[in-house]
Amino acid sequence: RRTNRAMTVADVHRAFVDANLVGSLTAANDEVNPCLKKAVLLGHVTINDTTTLATVLFEGKCIGCGETLLCTLKDAMEQPPCGENDCGEGAALRCPGCETGNHITGLCEGKARYDSGKFHNHCVLCPDFGECIGDYRLAHCLHCEQHYFRGNIGLPCATCGGGKCRDMAGMAPPPLSTWDGKIEMIREVFDSKVAREQDPMKRALMKMMVLGPQANCDGSEVMGAMSAMMSMMANSQGRAEPGADGSPGEGCPQM
């Protein structure tokens, strides 16, 4: 993309009028494809005294059948800036052979190509005639000015949440007096809950999961936990072992 351009937005509109491509500056502003105008602004397309509506801007293959298609200035001027999922209805060209709609996209990038419309999306909210952003499901956030995936259901901006999120990295941290990280009486509340638990194994597990190395389980709780675990293991083995008479034990599948 060229950055040191000599033309301005007003110059582009005037160029279309001076070349008799449109009847007025208002028409140039309102009726001409902004992707094409951005291409003129950046120098990818030249408008001069010899330019006509029949001037060929691009020659490429139809996306449907591969037939060679010529896109004229008039074709590009009348095309909407976003193809969306229109099945080629608003495309600049319709192939005479297979009748597939071909959108001309990428003009503003100097990389013109034909597309079905699903990847033809020229954002008109960006400055200086906008820019191509590809996928028709992408949108321009009015809050943070970033492009984001809106989808077909209107998802919020992933960067700012549609103006609901703040950049926490750019904010000053709260003063230490705001909260010291401690919750009053939290240990007392936890100990009270543990004390109400009758099962020693559950008491031990609660302490170990919450307090970790500081669990300090007493002997009865540890022994109770070990006893319960051994009992569970013995019961599971007993259900899986066959009976003395050779019949399937409790829990074994019946064949």
Backbone as a ProteinNet text record, in pm:
[ID]
protein_1_A
[PRIMARY]
RRTNRAMTVADVHRAFVDANLVGSLTAANDEVNPCLKKAVLLGHVTINDTTTLATVLFEGKCIGCGETLLCTLKDAMEQPPCGENDCGEGAALRCPGCETGNHITGLCEGKARYDSGKFHNHCVLCPDFGECIGDYRLAHCLHCEQHYFRGNIGLPCATCGGGKCRDMAGMAPPPLSTWDGKIEMIREVFDSKVAREQDPMKRALMKMMVLGPQANCDGSEVMGAMSAMMSMMANSQGRAEPGADGSPGEGCPQM
[TERTIARY]
84	0	88.5	53.6	129.6	89.1	189	160.3	180.6	270.9	297.8	214.4	84.7	-3	-19.3	-38.5	-53.3	-199.9	-291.5	-432.9	-499.4	-606.2	-689.9	-826.3	-911.2	-1046.6	-1121.2	-1107	-1173.1	-1119.7	-988.7	-929.2	-988.6	-1013.5	-1070.4	-1210.4	-1291.8	-1426.4	-1420.9	-1330.8	-1317	-1270	-1184.7	-1134.9	-1248.8	-1342.6	-1455.9	-1545.4	-1561.1	-1643.5	-1574.1	-1445.3	-1371.1	-1362.2	-1363.3	-1356.5	-1495.5	-1598.3	-1736.9	-1786.6	-1737	-1781	-1906.6	-1921.7	-2041.9	-2080	-2204.5	-2251.8	-2220.5	-2187	-2163.5	-2075.6	-2024.8	-1945.3	-2030.2	-2157.8	-2248.4	-2261.7	-2275.5	-2284.4	-2155.6	-2042	-1912.6	-1901.1	-1955.5	-1948.8	-2045	-2164.2	-2270.6	-2283.8	-2247.5	-2283.9	-2167.2	-2044.7	-1929.4	-1876.7	-1848.3	-1793.6	-1672.6	-1677.1	-1564.6	-1434.8	-1444.2	-1322.8	-1250.1	-1326	-1267.1	-1207.3	-1277.6	-1225.4	-1097.7	-1090.3	-967.6	-852.5	-884	-780.9	-728	-816.7	-773.7	-689.8	-733	-660.7	-518.5	-501.1	-369.7	-288.1	-347.5	-274.2	-278.5	-361.4	-373.8	-457.2	-545.9	-627.7	-610.8	-591.1	-570.1	-692.5	-739.4	-849.5	-792.3	-806.4	-757	-853.4	-809.5	-897.8	-939.5	-860	-892	-976.7	-1001.3	-1078	-1226.1	-1287	-1431.2	-1493.7	-1626	-1695.2	-1664.3	-1618.4	-1586.5	-1441.3	-1362.8	-1223.2	-1215.8	-1133.1	-1120.5	-1024.2	-1073.8	-991.4	-922.7	-990.4	-937.1	-985.8	-897	-930.7	-897.6	-997.1	-974.7	-1068.6	-1057.6	-1136.8	-1262.5	-1372.1	-1497.1	-1477.1	-1526.3	-1509.3	-1594.1	-1690.5	-1777.3	-1729.2	-1690.6	-1655.7	-1517.7	-1451	-1317.4	-1315.1	-1430.9	-1436.9	-1372.9	-1302.6	-1239.2	-1345	-1337.4	-1431.3	-1354.8	-1408.8	-1350	-1436	-1373.7	-1444.9	-1413.7	-1517.8	-1498.6	-1511.3	-1476.1	-1488.3	-1633.5	-1726.2	-1868.2	-1911.8	-1864.4	-1898.4	-1853	-1729.6	-1673.1	-1739.8	-1775.8	-1837.2	-1971.1	-2047.1	-2184	-2194.4	-2083.2	-2089.6	-2095.7	-2178.5	-2183.9	-2051.7	-2021	-1893.5	-1882.9	-1995.3	-1990.8	-2078.7	-2021.5	-2096.3	-2194.1	-2155.6	-2234.7	-2267.4	-2372.8	-2409.6	-2523.8	-2498.2	-2606.6	-2611.1	-2527.8	-2524.6	-2495.8	-2420.7	-2379.6	-2479.1	-2588.3	-2690.8	-2636.9	-2551.3	-2499	-2362.3	-2320.3	-2186	-2170.1	-2046.7	-2017.4	-2043.5	-2017.5	-2030.8	-2109.4	-2184.3	-2249.6	-2202.5	-2143.2	-2085.1	-2193.4	-2173.5	-2274.1	-2286.7	-2182.7	-2185.7	-2257.5	-2209.8	-2266.9	-2355.5	-2365.8	-2449.4	-2407.4	-2282.8	-2231.7	-2198.2	-2238.3	-2204.7	-2060.9	-1986.8	-1846.3	-1828.4	-1795.2	-1764.8	-1618.8	-1594.2	-1456.6	-1413.8	-1308.5	-1263.2	-1113.7	-1061.6	-917.8	-864.9	-953	-906.6	-822.6	-867.4	-797.7	-662.3	-639.3	-511.9	-416.2	-466.9	-385.7	-376.2	-469.8	-470.6	-611.2	-657.2	-794.1	-812.4	-931.9	-964.4	-1115.8	-1165.1	-1307.5	-1337.8	-1456.1	-1494.2	-1644.9	-1688.7	-1832	-1910.1	-1839.2	-1903.8	-1883.5	-1857.9	-1838.3	-1707.3	-1613.5	-1487.5	-1463.9	-1574.4	-1568.3	-1637.8	-1557.8	-1612.1	-1521.1	-1566.5	-1488.8	-1551.3	-1477.6	-1529.2	-1535.3	-1654.1	-1672.5	-1662.9	-1644.4	-1633.1	-1488.6	-1394.6	-1255.2	-1231.4	-1131.5	-1110.2	-1064.4	-1079.5	-1030.6	-1085.5	-1215.5	-1287.4	-1282.7	-1223.4	-1225.2	-1117.9	-1136.6	-1038.9	-1106.3	-1048.6	-1100.2	-1058	-1153.5	-1123.9	-1158.9	-1204.4	-1224.6	-1361.5	-1366.5	-1487.9	-1605.5	-1718.7	-1834.8	-1892.2	-1850.3	-1900.7	-1818.8	-1713.4	-1635.4	-1703.6	-1685.1	-1749.2	-1654.1	-1691.8	-1612.6	-1677.9	-1601	-1653.9	-1655	-1768.5	-1781.8	-1721.6	-1684.5	-1630.1	-1477.3	-1415.4	-1268.4	-1205.7	-1289.9	-1243.7	-1164.4	-1184.5	-1117.6	-1216.9	-1163.8	-1248.1	-1257.5	-1376.1	-1397.5	-1496.7	-1504.5	-1594.8	-1734	-1823.8	-1961.7	-2047.5	-2011	-2090.8	-2224.8	-2315.5	-2449.3	-2551	-2506.7	-2600.8	-2568.4	-2470.5	-2440	-2360	-2252.4	-2168.1	-2104.6	-2078.3	-2013.1	-1865.5	-1806.4	-1664.1	-1581.1	-1487.5	-1403.2	-1297.2	-1271.2	-1168.9	-1223.5	-1339.5	-1392	-1530.1	-1585.5	-1717.8	-1828.1	-1805.7	-1905.6	-1911	-1796	-1789.2	-1812.1	-1832.4	-1861.9	-1737.2	-1626.2	-1503.4	-1403.2	-1320	-1216.2	-1078.5	-983.3	-846.8	-782.9	-783.8	-731.3	-580.9	-511.1	-366.1	-326.6	-412.4	-379.5	-427.7	-489.4	-542.3	-444.2	-442.5	-358	-412.8	-326.1	-375.6	-445.9	-542.4	-613.3	-519.8	-544	-459.6	-469.2	-362.4	-359.1	-467.2	-511.4	-614.1	-751.5	-765.6	-895	-934.9	-840.8	-866.2	-732.9	-712.8	-584.9	-582.1	-686.7	-688.6	-741.9	-781.7	-830.6	-981.2	-1045.1	-1188.4	-1207.6	-1273.6	-1292	-1363.8	-1310.8	-1373.6	-1381.7	-1308.9	-1323.9	-1275.9	-1166.6	-1116.9	-1215	-1272.8	-1369	-1491.9	-1536.3	-1650.8	-1618.2	-1496.8	-1456.6	-1445.1	-1379.4	-1363.9	-1498.7	-1594	-1727	-1795.6	-1776.8	-1837.6	-1774	-1642	-1573.7	-1620.6	-1637.2	-1677.8	-1816.3	-1902.8	-2038.6	-2041.5	-1931.2	-1926.1	-1897.1	-1985.4	-1972.2	-1873.1	-1860.5	-1774.5	-1628.2	-1542.5	-1401.7	-1325.6	-1362.1	-1292.8	-1324.8	-1452.1	-1489.6	-1424.7	-1414.6	-1347.5	-1202.3	-1136.3	-995.6	-978.5	-1066.4	-1057.4	-1083.5	-1181.1	-1210.4	-1090.2	-1024.7	-909	-793.1	-769.2	-654.8	-676	-799.1	-826.3	-819.8	-866.2	-871.6	-743.8	-691.3	-576.7	-442.8	-444.8	-319.9	-229.8	-100.9	-6.2	-44.8	-128.7	-169.5	-296.7	-332.2	-457.5	-458.7	-344.8	-334.7	-449.2	-468.7	-572.5	-530.2	-622.8	-587.3	-586.9	-540	-523	-651.6	-761.3	-888.1	-937	-914.1	-957	-875	-742	-656.1	-691.7	-706.2	-741.3	-879	-970.2	-1103.7	-1101.5	-1023.2	-1012	-951.3	-842.4	-775.8	-869.3	-941	-1032.9	-1144.8	-1197.7	-1306	-1258	-1136	-1082.2	-1057.1	-1001.8	-977.8	-1108.2	-1210.6	-1340.5	-1401.1	-1384.5	-1436.5	-1366.2	-1233.9	-1158.1	-1199.3	-1217.5	-1257.6	-1395.3	-1486.2	-1622.2	-1622.4	-1541.2	-1538.1	-1479.2	-1378.1	-1320.3	-1416.1	-1487.6	-1581.4	-1694.9	-1742.2	-1852.4	-1807.3	-1678.8	-1631.1	-1586.7	-1563.1	-1515.2	-1630.3	-1606.9	-1713.5	-1744.1	-1865.4	-1905.8	-1832.7	-1849.5	-1778.8	-1825.4	-1951.8	-2004.4	-1976.7	-1894.9	-1862.5	-1955.9	-2067.5	-2161.1	-2104.5	-2147.8	-2097.5	-2126.5	-2028	-2047.7	-2133.9	-2163.8	-2246.6	-2173.1	-2237.4	-2176.8	-2113.8	-2096	-2037.4	-2143.2	-2106.1	-2206	-2257.4	-2384.3	-2446	-2428.7	-2373.3	-2346	-2463.9
-118.9	0	125.3	219.2	342.5	433.3	493.9	582.9	729.4	756.5	895.3	930.5	934.3	961.2	1112.1	1150.4	1291.9	1333.5	1237.3	1269.2	1275.1	1349	1355.1	1296.1	1284.1	1234.2	1323.5	1454.6	1549.4	1535.1	1509	1491.1	1369.5	1263.3	1142.7	1171.2	1235.6	1270.4	1359.8	1455.7	1546	1471.2	1370.8	1294.1	1221.8	1165.9	1096.3	1195.1	1315	1415.5	1466.7	1498.3	1552.6	1454.1	1324.8	1223.3	1187.7	1261.7	1238.6	1097.6	1043.6	911.4	920.5	1034.1	1064.3	1209.2	1243.1	1375.8	1484.6	1448.7	1550.5	1495.2	1586.8	1544.3	1465.3	1501.5	1427.4	1283.2	1264.5	1128.8	1051.8	1120.5	1055.7	1011.7	1090.4	1059.2	947.3	948	858.3	730.2	732.8	623.5	536.7	577.6	501.5	410.4	287.5	186.3	241.5	246.7	302.2	223.6	93.2	13.8	62.7	96.6	151	288.5	372.6	506.5	498.5	401.5	385.5	341.6	259.5	217.8	336.7	429	550.3	637.4	649.1	730	680.2	549.1	490.5	471	500.6	489.5	354	263.7	131.4	138.2	235.4	259.3	406.2	429.5	566.4	615.2	733.6	798.3	920.9	922.4	1036.7	1067.3	1150.5	1194.3	1080.8	973.6	862.7	754.3	768.8	668.1	678.6	564.3	558.9	450.4	445	342.1	202	193.9	63.7	22.9	106.8	73.6	-52.8	-148.7	-276.2	-259.4	-292	-284.2	-415.2	-525.3	-654.8	-765.2	-859.9	-979.9	-1101.2	-1184.8	-1302.9	-1415.8	-1526	-1645.7	-1647.3	-1687.8	-1703.2	-1804.9	-1773.7	-1864.2	-1989.2	-1986.2	-2101.3	-2198.9	-2147.3	-2236.9	-2212.5	-2104.4	-2078.4	-1998.2	-1954.2	-1872.2	-1736.3	-1681	-1551	-1440.8	-1356.1	-1245	-1113.8	-1011.7	-878.3	-786.8	-722.8	-630.1	-488	-414.5	-277.1	-180	-56.3	46.9	60.9	53.4	64.2	-49.4	-170.7	-285.9	-262.3	-216.8	-196.2	-80	25.7	142.7	111	20.5	-5.8	-116.1	-183.2	-295.2	-246.9	-309.4	-274.4	-306.5	-238.5	-261.1	-393.8	-458.6	-586.2	-688.1	-804.5	-908.1	-982	-1002.4	-1080.9	-1217.1	-1278.4	-1410.9	-1397.1	-1317.2	-1285.4	-1377	-1483.5	-1579.7	-1509.6	-1401.5	-1333.9	-1234.7	-1206.4	-1116.6	-975.9	-924.5	-789.7	-784.7	-893.4	-901.2	-809	-766.9	-680.3	-750.9	-880.3	-955.9	-1084.1	-1123.3	-1253.4	-1327.3	-1443.1	-1519.1	-1557.6	-1527.6	-1563.1	-1713.6	-1788.2	-1932.3	-2006.9	-1987.8	-2062.6	-1976.8	-1848.2	-1752.4	-1733.6	-1764.6	-1742.8	-1595	-1540	-1402	-1390.3	-1293.5	-1272.8	-1131.3	-1120.3	-991.1	-956.2	-832.5	-786.5	-730.7	-785	-742	-720.7	-654.6	-631.3	-518.5	-438.6	-327	-228.6	-200.2	-101.8	-152.7	-282	-340.3	-355.8	-326.9	-351.6	-498.9	-579.7	-724.9	-768.2	-716.3	-744.3	-893.2	-942.1	-1082.8	-1098.5	-1210.9	-1241	-1325.2	-1304	-1372.9	-1397.1	-1495.2	-1526.1	-1417.9	-1336	-1234	-1258.2	-1383.9	-1416	-1360.3	-1332.4	-1273.2	-1139.6	-1075.7	-938.3	-848.5	-779.5	-692.3	-571	-459	-334.7	-247	-227.9	-150.9	-3.1	54.1	195.1	287.8	231	313.6	353.6	293	332.1	459.5	539.3	668	652.9	760.8	767.8	654.5	642.4	543.8	402.5	380.9	249.2	155	26.5	-75.8	-211.3	-302.6	-438.7	-517.5	-589.6	-669.1	-816.8	-854.6	-996.7	-1049.2	-1142.6	-1215	-1118.8	-1148.2	-1059.4	-1055.8	-1149.5	-1153.6	-1065.4	-1003.2	-910.3	-773.9	-699.7	-569.4	-470.1	-343.8	-233.5	-191.3	-199.1	-159.5	-7.6	48.5	193.3	246.1	156.5	199.3	201.9	92	85	96.2	106.4	124.1	4	-112.9	-233.2	-318.6	-404.6	-499.4	-627.8	-686.6	-806.1	-897.9	-1021.7	-1120.6	-1103.6	-1048	-1026.4	-1149.7	-1229.3	-1346	-1306.4	-1401.4	-1375	-1342.2	-1346.5	-1322.2	-1194	-1117	-989.7	-1001.4	-1078.3	-1093.2	-959.6	-938.5	-813.3	-814	-698	-684.2	-763.9	-845.1	-926.2	-842.6	-722.2	-636.8	-556.7	-494.6	-406.6	-447.3	-556.1	-598.8	-504.5	-429.2	-332.6	-211.5	-173.3	-57.9	-91.4	-219.3	-258.8	-299.5	-321.9	-363.4	-248.2	-248.4	-147.3	-211.6	-135.8	-184.9	-185.1	-300.8	-309.8	-286.9	-322.4	-306.3	-159	-71.8	69.7	144.2	73	137.3	124.9	225.2	221.4	118.1	44.4	-54.5	14	-51.2	9.4	23	116	130.6	7.8	-18.9	-137.3	-133.3	-13.5	-1	-47.4	-67.7	-109.9	-247.2	-343.2	-478.6	-547.8	-605	-669	-815.3	-862.2	-1000.9	-1099.1	-1051.8	-1139.9	-1125.2	-1236.8	-1236.8	-1263.6	-1172.8	-1183.9	-1314.2	-1383	-1501.4	-1619.1	-1615.2	-1723.9	-1856.7	-1853.8	-1979.7	-2034.4	-1945.5	-1989.9	-2052.8	-1992.7	-2046.9	-2184.7	-2200.5	-2329.5	-2435.1	-2399.4	-2496.3	-2540.3	-2447.5	-2481.8	-2580.6	-2562.6	-2653.9	-2792.4	-2795.3	-2924.4	-2996.2	-2920	-2980.9	-3044.2	-2991.4	-3046.7	-3173	-3202.5	-3322.1	-3444.8	-3546.2	-3664.9	-3765.6	-3770.7	-3870	-3826.7	-3905.8	-3866.1	-3855.1	-3942.8	-3935.9	-3804.4	-3763.7	-3638.5	-3519.7	-3528	-3419.4	-3406.9	-3522	-3520.6	-3465.6	-3508.2	-3460.9	-3310.8	-3263.9	-3120.3	-3039.2	-3085.1	-3012.8	-3015.8	-3134.6	-3146.5	-3066.8	-3064	-2992	-2841.2	-2791.7	-2647.4	-2594.2	-2668.6	-2617.9	-2671.5	-2780	-2834.7	-2884.3	-2843.6	-2889.9	-2847.1	-2748	-2699.5	-2767.5	-2880.3	-2947.4	-2991.8	-3048.1	-3091.4	-3185.5	-3288.2	-3385.6	-3465.1	-3488.9	-3566.3	-3714.8	-3793.5	-3936.2	-4007.3	-3970.6	-4038.1	-4009.1	-3885.9	-3850.4	-3924.1	-3932.8	-4005	-4152.5	-4212.6	-4354.2	-4378.6	-4286.7	-4302.5	-4296.7	-4205.9	-4194.6	-4319.3	-4369.5	-4490.1	-4609.8	-4619.5	-4732	-4729.6	-4609.8	-4598.4	-4633.6	-4588.6	-4618.5	-4767.9	-4832.6	-4976.7	-5052.6	-5005.7	-5071.6	-5060.5	-4940.7	-4921.5	-5012	-5026.2	-5113.3	-5258.4	-5301.1	-5440.3	-5467.8	-5374.4	-5393.5	-5402.6	-5317.2	-5321.3	-5451.2	-5504.2	-5631.3	-5746	-5737.7	-5844.1	-5853.3	-5741.4	-5743.2	-5798	-5783.7	-5826.7	-5971.4	-6034.2	-6171.8	-6268.9	-6380.5	-6479.9	-6550	-6605.2	-6675.7	-6807.6	-6868.8	-6994.2	-7106.7	-7103.4	-7208.6	-7184.8	-7080.7	-7052.6	-6956.1	-6919.3	-6824.4	-6683.5	-6592	-6453.9	-6390.2	-6320.8	-6251.3	-6129.2	-6064.1	-5944.3	-5836.5	-5778.3	-5670.3	-5722.3	-5859.3	-5914	-5921.4	-5900.8	-5907.5	-6047.8	-6063.7	-6194.7	-6229.2	-6345.8	-6387.1	-6470.4
0	0	0	-82.7	-87	28.5	90.9	202.9	165.8	72.6	33.5	-90.1	-74.7	-186.1	-206.3	-329.9	-361.4	-362.7	-387.8	-398.1	-261.2	-253.2	-134	-167.4	-66.8	-89.2	-187.5	-170.1	-261.8	-403.5	-419	-552.1	-623	-548.2	-608.9	-662.5	-583.4	-628.6	-752.2	-751.2	-865.6	-989.7	-972.6	-1086.7	-1157.9	-1082.7	-1144	-1220.1	-1165.8	-1232.3	-1358.2	-1348.4	-1462.5	-1578	-1546.6	-1652.6	-1704.3	-1660	-1703.2	-1670.4	-1560.2	-1516	-1429.1	-1363.2	-1285	-1313.2	-1278	-1313.3	-1213.7	-1088.2	-987.3	-876.8	-793.3	-679.1	-580.4	-571.8	-483.2	-528.6	-659.2	-713.1	-689.3	-703.7	-680.5	-534.9	-445.9	-303.4	-264.8	-321.6	-276.5	-357.1	-484.5	-574.2	-619.7	-594.8	-643.8	-533.7	-570.8	-480.9	-404.9	-270.5	-194.9	-209.3	-237.2	-258.8	-383.8	-487.8	-609.9	-582.5	-508.1	-478.3	-394.6	-304.8	-226.9	-317.2	-417.2	-512.6	-591.3	-627.3	-697.1	-604	-479.9	-382	-361.2	-359.4	-335	-462.2	-577.2	-702.6	-769	-718.5	-780.7	-908.7	-918.3	-1037.3	-1075.7	-1205.4	-1253.8	-1329.9	-1295.9	-1367.4	-1439.6	-1574.2	-1651.9	-1766.2	-1859.9	-1969.3	-2061.1	-2066.5	-2157.7	-2090.7	-1962.3	-1888.8	-1922.1	-1949.6	-1976	-1888.7	-1890.7	-1813.7	-1865.4	-1992.2	-2052	-2028.7	-1963.1	-1935.8	-1850.4	-1894.1	-1823	-1705.2	-1587.3	-1466.6	-1433.1	-1463.3	-1420.7	-1512.5	-1539.8	-1616.6	-1531	-1508.3	-1424.5	-1460.1	-1386.7	-1412.6	-1325.3	-1384.3	-1309.9	-1198	-1079.9	-966.4	-980.2	-1075	-1093.3	-1198	-1315.2	-1425.8	-1484.8	-1441.8	-1493.9	-1623	-1669.6	-1790.8	-1763.2	-1863.9	-1848.4	-1845.2	-1742.4	-1726.6	-1719.5	-1787	-1785.2	-1698.8	-1599.7	-1512.2	-1556.4	-1596.5	-1641.1	-1523.6	-1551.1	-1447.9	-1402.5	-1496.8	-1462.9	-1371.3	-1401.4	-1317	-1173.2	-1157.4	-1024	-951.6	-1026.8	-965.4	-900.2	-959.9	-915.1	-810.2	-780.7	-687.1	-541.6	-457.4	-314.5	-245.7	-135.3	-67.9	6.2	33.1	104.7	34	6.4	-64.3	24.1	152.2	246.1	185	232.6	181.9	82.2	-25	-118.5	-240.4	-238.5	-350.1	-482.9	-478.8	-601.4	-656.5	-582.3	-635.2	-659.4	-569.3	-585.1	-649.3	-712.1	-768.9	-889.1	-912.2	-1026.1	-1157.9	-1161.7	-1286.7	-1263.2	-1364.7	-1364.3	-1488.9	-1466	-1577	-1677.7	-1806.5	-1907.5	-1928.1	-1888.6	-1908.5	-1797.2	-1672.4	-1559.3	-1470.5	-1501.2	-1427.8	-1282	-1251.3	-1115.9	-1095.9	-981.5	-951.1	-904.4	-960.5	-925.2	-870.6	-741.5	-682.9	-712.8	-747	-762.4	-626.8	-570.8	-438.5	-439.4	-336.4	-326.4	-412.1	-473.8	-556.9	-474.9	-354.2	-270.6	-223.2	-231.6	-191.5	-308.7	-430.1	-549.2	-582	-527	-548.6	-588.1	-699.3	-743.9	-771.2	-739.2	-761.2	-756	-808.2	-802.9	-678.9	-624.7	-501.7	-502.2	-422.8	-415	-340.7	-265	-182.7	-34.8	1.7	142.6	197.3	108	151.3	81.2	45.4	-5.6	96.2	174.7	278.8	290.4	234.9	241.9	350	459.7	572.2	535	536.1	498.8	619.8	739	858.8	888.9	819.5	833.7	751.8	787.7	718.8	574.3	497.6	359	273.3	266.9	184.9	241.7	357.6	420.2	371.2	403.2	364.3	360.9	279.9	271.3	394.5	453.9	573.3	554.5	434.1	404.4	440.3	533	572.3	595.6	532.4	543.8	685.7	770.9	908.5	1003.2	951.5	1033	1033.5	1140.5	1154	1219.3	1210.6	1267.8	1399.8	1508.6	1639.4	1650.6	1684.8	1697.4	1827.3	1917.4	2046.3	2046.5	2000.7	2003.4	1865.1	1760.9	1623.4	1569.7	1629.2	1581.8	1502	1416.6	1344.7	1426.3	1429.5	1510.1	1440.4	1488.1	1429.8	1489.1	1410.6	1453.8	1430.7	1328.4	1293.9	1234	1229.1	1175.8	1284.5	1411.2	1520.3	1596.5	1546.9	1611.2	1739.3	1737.6	1856.2	1894.7	2023.5	2065.5	2030.2	2029.5	1998.2	2097.7	2045.6	2133.2	2203.1	2153.5	2213.4	2330.6	2311.6	2416.7	2465.9	2411.6	2455.3	2413.3	2306.3	2262.8	2354.7	2407	2495.8	2641.7	2673.1	2811.3	2889	2817.2	2882.8	2884.3	2986.4	2996.6	2986.1	2935.9	2923.7	3062.4	3126.5	3262	3266	3156.6	3155	3161.3	3110.5	3109.5	3232.1	3325.8	3445.5	3561.7	3646.4	3765.3	3863.5	3932	4028.6	4144.5	4206.5	4320.5	4440.5	4528.4	4647.4	4737.1	4810.6	4896.2	5003.7	5037.1	5140.1	5092.6	4960.1	4906.5	4960.8	4957.5	5008.9	5028.7	5145.1	5175.4	5136	5067.4	5021.7	5123.6	5238.4	5343.2	5359.5	5392.8	5420.4	5568.6	5634.7	5778.4	5816.2	5917.9	5977	5881.5	5767.5	5670.3	5727.6	5806.4	5863.2	5965.9	6045.5	6144.9	6078.2	5967.3	5894.7	5839.2	5785	5728.3	5837.9	5948.2	6057.3	6112.2	6115.8	6164.6	6071.3	5942.1	5844.4	5853.8	5871.6	5886.1	6011.6	6118.4	6245.1	6236.1	6151.9	6137.4	6053	5982.2	5898.5	5985.2	5979.9	6064.1	6007.4	5876.6	5812.3	5824.4	5892.3	5909.5	5777.6	5681.4	5552.9	5482.4	5486.5	5422.4	5492.1	5626.6	5697.8	5655.3	5643.7	5603.8	5461.9	5371.3	5233.8	5223.7	5299.2	5298.6	5344.2	5449.7	5499.8	5401.3	5344.9	5254.1	5125.5	5074.2	4950	4968.9	5083.7	5106.3	5168.7	5268.1	5342.9	5295.5	5218.7	5167.3	5279.1	5276.7	5379.7	5521.1	5534.1	5665.3	5715.9	5656.2	5692	5838.2	5884.5	6024.2	6064.3	5985.6	6018	6142	6234.1	6352.9	6319.7	6415.1	6390.8	6354.7	6419.5	6393	6251.2	6207	6071.5	5967.2	5990.5	5896.3	5894.1	6013.1	6020.2	5960.6	5984.7	5929.1	5777	5724.8	5579.4	5520.1	5581.6	5531.1	5540.5	5653.3	5671.9	5568.7	5544	5446.3	5306.3	5272.6	5140.2	5123.6	5227.4	5220.2	5209.4	5280.4	5275.5	5135.2	5075.3	4939.8	4840.8	4856	4766	4782.3	4909.2	4934.1	4877.2	4892.8	4841.4	4689.9	4625.6	4478.8	4428.2	4499.1	4457.8	4482.4	4595.8	4627.8	4528.2	4479.9	4382.2	4248.6	4218.1	4087.6	4086.1	4209.3	4213.1	4194	4123	4105.4	4236.4	4247.7	4369	4384.5	4503.3	4531.3	4440.7	4398.8	4313.3	4166.1	4136.4	3997.3	3930.1	4000.7	3940.7	3949.5	3863.9	3868.9	4002.7	4057.7	4183.5	4165.4	4278.2	4273.6	4194.6	4099.4	4019	3892.7	3879	3756.8	3649.3	3523.7	3415.4	3396.3	3374.6	3349	3201.5	3173	3034.6	2984
[MASK]
+++++++++++++++++++++++++++++++++++++++++++++++++++++++++++++++++++++++++++++++++++++++++++++++++++++++++++++++++++++++++++++++++++++++++++++++++++++++++++++++++++++++++++++++++++++++++++++++++++++++++++++++++++++++++++++++++++++++++++++++++++++++++++++++

